[in-house]
């Protein structure tokens, strides 16, 4: 799976990226978890999961950032669900024993790489929504998209997307370090927050495009990589991330 081309052209990671950009978070999450962690409920180091209802229902065991766990009686606790373009996404929490050990095969590197590709696709889809929004609104007789400050803000986001993609393209599973992937996550979060501001009030509506950016940020927070016992402690989360 490590960057190999798939039948549709491009790597598996790029396919997840396209699914997220063109179809939404739910289809991309199902593709990623089905390839990297089949039959498992993908959870972060503290047991938090952002998954589709089907993935939650079909999971046989939990995978918590490299630590296996039996599903708790009655299933993981569902914290919240939200309807997004492409389908429903559920936030859940699975209990993880503090003494649980990392066991092979450890797919943290593949999961972390896939999440960045996926979030890049969501962020690019948000950029398309922002541009369409700005084209349809004017300040006086001038479209907002033609205002210098607005154009500069959109250009800054585009540059971030291009730079993140340049780092990801051709990278195999495990090739990019955890701190580098965390940095890419932070850059996407910052880009999304800037884009939501460009949407004005509509960016903060529960059924607006800003909701995708909010859930994307929760996704990054839930799966912030925990270091292996032999690794130095990595930076946890990003500035301004909300804790569950």
N, C-alpha and C positions, 0 to 999 in steps of 0.2 A: 504493500500500500504506500510505501514511503515515496510519494511523488510520482509513482508510475502513471503513465497515461491511461485514461479510461476510454471506453468505446466511443463516447461522445466527443472526445478530443480534450486535451488538457489533463491535468492531474485530478485525482479524487478531490483534493483540497479546493481546486478551482471550481469543481462541480458544486461543492457545498456553497462556495461563494456565489455562484450564479443562482442557485436555488434561493439563497437568502435575499439576493438583490431583486430577483424577478418574481418569486412566488411567496416569499415571506419566511418568518422565523421557524414556524412549525415544520414545514417540509425539510428545511435544512437541518434542524435538530435531529429529526428522525433519521435522515441519511447519515449524519455524522455518528450518532450513537449506534446505529445498526452496523456500521462498518468497523468502528473502533472498539465498541463495547457491546457486542451482540448478547441479548438476554440479560443484560445488567442495567440497573438503574444508576445512571451516572450522577454522582454526588460530589460536592466539593469537600475540602478537608474537614469541615465542621458538619457535614451531613446535609447541606442544602442542595437542592436540585431544581433546575429549570428545565422542564420536559413537556412533552405533549401528553394528553390524557391516555392515549394508546400506549405510549412507552411506559407510563406509570402502571397501567393495568397488566401489561405483558411481562414486566420485569420479574425474573426468578430470584435474583439476589441483588444486593447493592454493591456498588464499587465507589469507595469514598477516597478519591485522590490517591489510588494505589492500595488502599486497604479494603479487603473484602468484608462484607457484613451480611448477615442474614436479615431479611426484611422483618421489621417488627410486626407483632400480631395486629391484624387489621390494616396493615400497610402503612406506609409513611404518612405523616401528618400533612394534610393539604393546607397550606397557608393562604393561598390566593390563586385565583385564575383570571385570565384576561383574554378577551377575544381580539386577535390581531389579524391583519391581512395574511391569509394563508391558513388560518386556523387558531384554535385555542391553545394557550400555553399555561401550564400549571407550575406554581412554585410550591415545593414540598420540602419536608425535612425528615431525614432518617437518623435514628439514634446510632451513634458510633461509639463503641467501647474505647475508652482512652488507652487501653492496653493493646488495641488491635495493631498488628504489625504489617508493614509493607510486604507484599508477596508477589513473586513473578507470576504471570507476565505483567509488568507495570506499564500501562499504556498512557501515563500522564503526559509524556512528550507529544504523542500523537493527538491526544484530546486537546491539549493546550494550543497546538498549532492549528488544529481545525477550528477552534473557537475564534481565533484571530481572523482567519479567512472568512468565517461566517459573519463576524461583526463588521468586517470591511464591506461585505456585500450589503448588509443592512444599512450601513452608513452611506454607501453610494446610492442606494435606493432612496434614502432620505434626501440626499442632495438633489436627485431628480424631482422629488416632491417640492423642495424648496424653490428650485428654479421655476417650476410651473406656477407656484404660488406667487412669486415675485413678478412674473410676466403678466399676471392677471390683475395687478394692482398698480395704481399710479400715484404720484405726488404732483399735483397740478395736472399737467398734460404729459408728464414724463413717467414711463414705466419704472417701477422701483428697481428693476434689474439694471437699468441704465445709470443709476446714481453711483457716483464714484466710490463712496464708502461701501455700498452694498456689493458692487462688483469686486472690490478688494477683499471683502469678507468671503464671498463665494470662491474667489481664486485661492485664498488661503486654505480653505477646506479641500479644494481640488489638489493642491500641492501636497497636503497631508495624505490624501488617499493615494496619490501616485508614489509617494515615498514609502508608505507602508507596503504597498503592493510590490515595489521594487525589492524590498527586503524579503518578502515572503516568496516571491517567484523563484521556483527551482529549488527551494529549501526542502530537504528531506526531513522526515520525522527524527527528532532528536538533534538536528543540526544547529538549531537556534537555541541559545541559552534561555533559562527561565527568566533572568533579569531583562534580557532583550525582549522577550515576548510580553513581559509586564509593561515595558516601556511602550510597545506598540499598542497595548490595550489602553494605556493612559492617553496616548495620542488620539485614538479613536474616540474615547470618551470626551476629550476636549473638543474635538471636531464636531461631535454630535451636539454638545451643549451650545456651541456657537451657531449651529444650524437651527436649533430650536428657537433661539432668539430671533433669527431672521424670519421665522414664521409669525412673529407677533403673538397676540393672544391665542390664536388657533394652535400654536405649538404646545399649549398647556392643557388642551381639552382632552378628556379621557378617551374620546373616540378619534382624536386627531393623530397626525403622523408623529408628533412628539412622543406619543405613548410607546412607539416602537423603540425610540432612542432610550427611553426610561427603562424598558425591559432589557434592552441590550446592555445597559450599564449594570443592571442587577445580575445579568448573566456573567459578566466579567467578575463581579464581586463574589458571586457564589462559588466560582471555580478558581479563585486566586490560588495559584499553586502553592502547596505546602512542601517545604524541603524534605528530602530524604534524611534519615538520621545522620548520615555521614556528610551531608551538605551543610554549608554555612546558612544561617537564617536568611531568607530572602525578604525583600521588602514586601509588606502585606498590604494589598489594596492600593488605592490611588487617592490622591488628595480629594476630599469631598465625597468619597464613596459612602453610601449609607450602610450601616450595619443592620443585620436582621436580628 
